[in-house]
Amino acid sequence: MSELPDSGAARPAPVHSLDTVCPTCQGNHEITVAKLSVTDDAGVSLTGSLECPQCGGDGRLTGFVPPV
């Protein structure tokens, strides 16, 4: 029969972390940026993406951060 662990033994504290989905990129790690391009005298809008400036491309913010 196996022995049960000692009930008085120290247990590591559980690690809990509240994370918030980044309100700027909605968790997509990047934001969309529209740019203007001129081709043959006609303006065309192009879209590109940049790393999210608020979360640094992580897609989440550590802790509870309510959107303001």
C-alpha positions as CSV (number, residue, x, y, z in Angstrom):
1,M,0.0,0.0,0.0
2,S,1.4,3.4,-0.9
3,E,2.1,6.0,1.7
4,L,0.2,9.3,1.8
5,P,2.4,12.4,1.8
6,D,2.8,14.1,5.2
7,S,0.0,16.6,5.7
8,G,2.4,18.9,7.5
9,A,4.7,19.2,4.5
10,A,5.1,22.7,3.1
11,R,3.5,23.1,-0.3
12,P,4.5,25.7,-2.9
13,A,2.2,28.7,-3.1
14,P,0.0,28.6,-6.2
15,V,0.8,31.2,-8.8
16,H,-2.2,33.2,-9.9
17,S,-2.0,35.9,-12.5
18,L,-4.8,38.0,-13.8
19,D,-4.2,38.9,-17.4
20,T,-6.2,41.3,-19.5
21,V,-6.6,41.1,-23.3
22,C,-5.0,44.2,-24.8
23,P,-7.7,46.7,-25.7
24,T,-5.6,48.2,-28.4
25,C,-4.9,45.1,-30.5
26,Q,-7.7,42.9,-29.1
27,G,-5.1,40.2,-28.5
28,N,-3.9,40.1,-32.1
29,H,-0.3,41.2,-31.2
30,E,-0.4,43.9,-33.9
31,I,-2.4,46.9,-35.1
32,T,-3.4,47.8,-38.6
33,V,-2.1,51.1,-40.1
34,A,-3.5,52.7,-43.2
35,K,-1.1,54.5,-45.5
36,L,-1.5,56.5,-48.6
37,S,0.2,55.6,-51.9
38,V,0.2,57.4,-55.2
39,T,0.3,55.3,-58.4
40,D,-0.2,56.9,-61.8
41,D,-1.7,60.0,-60.3
42,A,-4.2,58.0,-58.4
43,G,-4.3,57.8,-54.6
44,V,-4.5,54.3,-53.2
45,S,-4.8,53.4,-49.5
46,L,-2.6,50.5,-48.4
47,T,-2.8,48.7,-45.0
48,G,0.2,47.5,-43.1
49,S,0.7,46.2,-39.6
50,L,2.8,47.3,-36.7
51,E,3.6,45.7,-33.4
52,C,1.1,46.9,-30.8
53,P,2.6,49.8,-28.8
54,Q,0.6,49.2,-25.7
55,C,1.3,45.5,-25.1
56,G,4.6,45.3,-27.0
57,G,3.2,42.5,-29.2
58,D,2.3,40.2,-26.4
59,G,-1.4,40.5,-26.9
60,R,-2.1,40.8,-23.2
61,L,-1.4,43.1,-20.3
62,T,-0.3,41.7,-16.9
63,G,-2.9,42.3,-14.2
64,F,-6.4,43.7,-14.4
65,V,-6.3,46.7,-16.7
66,P,-9.8,48.1,-17.4
67,P,-10.1,49.8,-20.8
68,V,-10.2,53.6,-20.5
